Amino acid sequence: MSLVGCLVLVWYLGLAAVSYWALSLLRVSAPDPATTLLSIAGIALLLGYLSYRFGTKQLLSSIEAVELPRSHAPAFYRRLDHLESRMDVDSPTVMIARLPVPNAFALGSGRNGVIVLDRSLFRLLSLDGLEALVAHELAHLERNDAFVQTLAYSVFRTIVGFVFMLLTPLLLPIAGAARAIAWIRGTPRSWSRTVFGRLLGIIESGVLLCLLLVTLVVRAHSRRREYAADDRAAAVTGKPVALARSLRTIQRAAEPSHGLLSPLYVHTEDEDPWTRLLSTHPSTDDRIERLLEQARAASGRVQESVR
């Protein structure tokens, strides 16, 4: 077991040497730090753009979304045309699909947007409620929220990969020493309890903490975008109560679901505070309360003007 421990240590040290050699070559051939950072940022943005372009088509294909003809929903399209005239968006492509939960989401930008509606919305919501919900999605297109979110996640993944690459020459010898000591002691599974294992745990915890903080910032920004889209929809339609009713209807109709498409949907309630902090959407109850407060404030202003 001591021999195995020594071989494990040599293997990890060899991997660390190779990674250090590779980083040294990159450092020698790399331009100045400013240009390097700009290059990394450019690569992250390019990957985000490609993910945005091809990911949208792949998503629509995976949910088998089909375009909704105007002849099948003339009243709905009249409301949509009215919204377009009041917002800075071109006419989006409206598609319908059978989603895991009754809801809607927007993809693309204000110039080439796509709005996907679950088929059940036409049965669950009134025309006013559907109009308010679509206005919310148009607000996302107006602000290019889907594109911004995709770029943010791309930059986030690039940062994670870059940090991991820089730390590899340091982490590999520590991990190798921890596992080698455990083998020499005759207890290979106890490597995490050695001095080097604890040191590796501390470093990993620090990196995870930084990544968690970045994630919290990105998710908090996403929740603010949802509030902003609610406010924009309420202002354009003048029907905050209709949007609130739509959100409540969707909340009651939807079953808890946390699949791959969950970031695109209005989330159901969850009392776990960590879940709320990591959610891309704010609490539905909070959104409804804000919309009802806007309706009460508007009603109060009307009454004051009448007096």
C-alpha positions in Angstrom: 0.0 0.0 0.0 3.0 2.3 0.6 4.2 1.6 -2.9 0.7 2.4 -4.3 0.8 5.6 -2.2 4.1 6.6 -3.7 2.9 5.8 -7.2 -0.3 7.9 -6.6 1.8 10.8 -5.5 4.1 10.6 -8.5 1.1 10.4 -10.8 -0.5 13.5 -9.4 2.9 15.4 -9.4 3.3 14.4 -13.0 -0.1 15.8 -13.9 0.6 19.0 -12.0 3.9 19.4 -13.9 2.2 18.9 -17.2 -0.5 21.5 -16.3 2.1 23.9 -15.0 4.1 23.5 -18.2 1.0 24.1 -20.3 0.2 27.3 -18.3 3.8 28.4 -18.7 3.6 28.1 -22.5 0.3 30.1 -22.5 1.8 32.7 -20.3 4.9 33.1 -22.5 2.9 33.2 -25.7 0.0 35.3 -24.3 -0.1 39.0 -25.0 -0.3 41.6 -22.3 -2.8 41.1 -19.4 -5.3 43.6 -20.8 -5.4 42.0 -24.2 -5.6 38.5 -22.5 -8.6 39.6 -20.5 -10.3 41.1 -23.6 -9.6 37.9 -25.5 -11.2 35.8 -22.7 -14.2 38.1 -22.6 -14.5 38.0 -26.4 -14.5 34.2 -26.3 -17.1 34.1 -23.6 -19.3 36.5 -25.5 -18.9 34.5 -28.7 -19.8 31.2 -27.0 -22.8 32.9 -25.4 -24.0 34.2 -28.8 -23.6 30.8 -30.4 -25.4 29.2 -27.5 -28.1 31.7 -27.8 -28.5 31.2 -31.6 -28.4 27.5 -31.7 -29.9 26.9 -28.3 -33.1 28.7 -29.2 -33.7 26.5 -32.2 -32.9 23.4 -30.3 -35.2 24.3 -27.5 -38.2 25.0 -29.8 -37.5 21.7 -31.5 -37.3 19.8 -28.2 -40.8 21.1 -27.1 -42.3 20.6 -30.5 -43.5 24.2 -30.7 -45.6 25.1 -33.8 -46.6 28.6 -35.0 -50.1 29.8 -34.1 -51.9 31.0 -37.3 -53.7 34.3 -37.1 -56.8 32.6 -38.4 -57.0 30.4 -35.3 -56.9 33.2 -32.8 -58.0 36.5 -34.4 -59.0 38.2 -31.1 -55.7 37.3 -29.5 -53.7 38.7 -32.4 -55.7 41.9 -32.4 -54.6 42.4 -28.8 -51.1 41.5 -29.7 -51.0 44.1 -32.5 -52.2 46.7 -30.1 -49.4 45.9 -27.7 -46.8 46.0 -30.4 -47.9 49.5 -31.4 -47.3 50.7 -27.8 -44.0 48.9 -27.2 -40.6 49.0 -28.9 -40.8 45.5 -30.5 -41.4 44.1 -33.9 -44.1 41.5 -34.4 -42.9 38.3 -32.7 -43.5 34.8 -33.8 -46.2 33.2 -31.6 -45.8 29.5 -31.1 -47.8 27.0 -29.0 -46.6 23.9 -27.3 -47.5 21.4 -24.6 -45.2 22.6 -21.8 -44.5 20.7 -18.6 -46.5 23.5 -16.8 -49.1 26.0 -18.1 -47.0 29.0 -18.9 -45.3 31.3 -21.4 -41.8 32.4 -22.2 -40.0 34.6 -24.6 -36.9 34.0 -26.7 -34.9 36.3 -28.9 -34.9 40.1 -29.0 -37.3 42.9 -29.8 -36.4 42.6 -33.5 -36.7 38.8 -34.0 -38.6 37.6 -30.9 -40.5 34.3 -30.3 -43.2 33.9 -27.7 -44.1 30.4 -26.7 -47.5 29.8 -25.1 -48.7 26.6 -23.5 -51.9 25.4 -25.2 -53.8 25.3 -21.9 -53.4 29.1 -21.4 -56.2 29.7 -24.0 -58.5 27.7 -21.8 -57.3 28.8 -18.4 -57.0 32.6 -18.9 -59.4 35.3 -20.0 -58.5 37.4 -23.0 -57.4 40.2 -20.7 -55.3 37.9 -18.7 -53.6 36.4 -21.8 -53.0 39.9 -23.1 -51.3 40.9 -19.8 -49.2 37.8 -19.8 -48.0 38.4 -23.4 -47.2 42.0 -22.5 -44.9 40.7 -19.8 -43.1 38.5 -22.4 -42.9 41.4 -24.8 -41.3 43.4 -22.1 -38.6 40.7 -21.9 -38.1 41.0 -25.7 -38.0 44.8 -25.4 -35.1 44.5 -23.0 -33.3 41.6 -24.7 -33.5 39.7 -21.4 -33.1 36.2 -22.9 -30.0 37.3 -24.8 -28.5 39.0 -21.8 -29.2 36.0 -19.6 -27.5 33.7 -22.0 -24.4 35.9 -22.2 -24.3 36.1 -18.4 -24.3 32.3 -18.0 -21.7 32.0 -20.7 -19.4 34.5 -19.0 -20.0 32.7 -15.7 -19.0 29.3 -17.2 -15.9 30.8 -18.8 -14.9 32.3 -15.4 -15.3 29.0 -13.7 -13.2 27.2 -16.3 -10.5 29.9 -16.2 -10.3 29.7 -12.4 -10.1 25.9 -12.4 -7.4 26.0 -15.0 -5.3 28.4 -12.9 -5.7 26.4 -9.8 -5.0 23.0 -11.3 -1.1 23.1 -10.8 -1.8 23.9 -7.1 -4.7 21.5 -6.4 -3.2 18.4 -8.0 -0.1 18.1 -5.7 -2.2 18.8 -2.7 -4.7 16.1 -3.7 -1.9 13.7 -4.6 -0.2 14.2 -1.2 -3.5 13.6 0.6 -4.3 10.4 -1.2 -0.7 9.2 -0.9 -0.6 9.7 2.8 -3.9 7.8 3.2 -2.6 4.9 1.2 0.6 4.7 3.2 -1.5 4.7 6.4 -3.5 1.8 5.0 -6.8 3.7 4.9 -7.2 5.0 1.3 -10.7 6.4 2.0 -9.4 8.6 4.8 -7.6 11.0 2.5 -10.0 13.9 3.1 -9.1 13.7 6.9 -5.4 14.2 6.3 -3.7 17.6 6.6 -3.5 18.0 2.8 -7.1 16.8 2.5 -8.3 19.4 4.9 -6.3 22.1 3.0 -7.8 21.0 -0.3 -11.3 21.2 1.3 -10.6 24.7 2.5 -9.4 25.8 -1.0 -12.4 24.1 -2.7 -14.8 25.7 -0.2 -13.3 29.2 -0.9 -13.7 28.7 -4.7 -17.3 27.4 -4.3 -18.1 30.3 -2.1 -17.0 32.8 -4.7 -18.9 30.9 -7.4 -22.0 30.9 -5.1 -21.7 34.7 -4.7 -21.5 35.2 -8.4 -24.5 32.9 -8.9 -26.5 34.9 -6.3 -25.8 38.2 -8.1 -26.8 36.8 -11.5 -30.0 35.3 -10.1 -30.9 38.5 -8.2 -30.6 40.4 -11.4 -32.8 37.9 -13.1 -35.5 38.4 -10.4 -35.3 42.2 -10.9 -35.9 41.7 -14.6 -39.1 39.8 -13.8 -40.3 42.7 -11.6 -39.4 45.2 -14.4 -41.3 43.1 -16.9 -44.4 43.0 -14.6 -44.2 46.8 -14.2 -43.9 47.3 -18.0 -46.8 45.0 -18.7 -49.0 46.7 -16.1 -48.1 50.1 -17.5 -48.8 49.2 -21.1 -52.0 47.3 -20.6 -53.3 49.3 -17.7 -54.4 46.0 -16.2 -52.2 45.0 -13.3 -55.0 43.0 -11.8 -55.4 40.9 -15.0 -51.7 40.0 -14.8 -52.0 39.2 -11.1 -55.0 36.9 -11.8 -53.0 35.2 -14.6 -50.1 34.5 -12.3 -52.4 33.1 -9.6 -54.2 30.9 -12.1 -50.9 29.5 -13.4 -49.6 29.0 -9.9 -52.7 26.9 -9.0 -52.6 25.0 -12.2 -48.9 24.2 -12.2 -47.5 21.3 -10.3 -44.0 21.6 -8.8 -41.5 21.1 -11.6 -37.7 21.6 -11.7 -36.7 20.2 -15.1 -34.3 21.6 -17.6 -36.8 24.2 -18.7 -37.6 25.5 -15.2 -35.6 28.8 -15.5 -38.0 29.8 -18.3 -41.2 29.5 -16.2 -42.9 31.3 -13.3 -41.9 29.3 -10.3 -44.4 27.9 -7.8 -43.9 28.7 -4.1 -41.2 27.1 -2.1 -40.5 28.0 1.6 -36.8 27.1 1.4 -34.9 30.4 1.5 -32.0 29.0 -0.4 -34.3 27.9 -3.2 -35.7 31.5 -3.4 -32.2 33.0 -3.4 -31.1 30.7 -6.3 -34.4 31.1 -8.2 -34.4 33.0 -11.5 -38.0 34.2 -10.7 -39.2 36.0 -7.6 -42.0 34.6 -5.4 -45.3 34.5 -7.3 -47.0 35.9 -4.2 -44.6 38.8 -4.1 -45.3 39.6 -7.7 -49.0 39.4 -7.2 -48.9 41.7 -4.2 -46.8 44.3 -6.1 -49.3 44.2 -9.0 -52.3 44.6 -6.6 -50.5 47.5 -4.8 -50.1 49.2 -8.2 -53.8 48.7 -8.9 -54.7 50.2 -5.5 -52.4 53.1 -6.1 -53.9 53.8 -9.5 -57.4 53.6 -8.1 -56.5 56.0 -5.4 -55.1 58.5 -7.9 -58.4 58.2 -9.9 -60.5 58.9 -6.8 -58.3 61.9 -6.0 -58.7 63.4 -9.5 -62.5 62.9 -9.3 -62.6 64.9 -6.1 
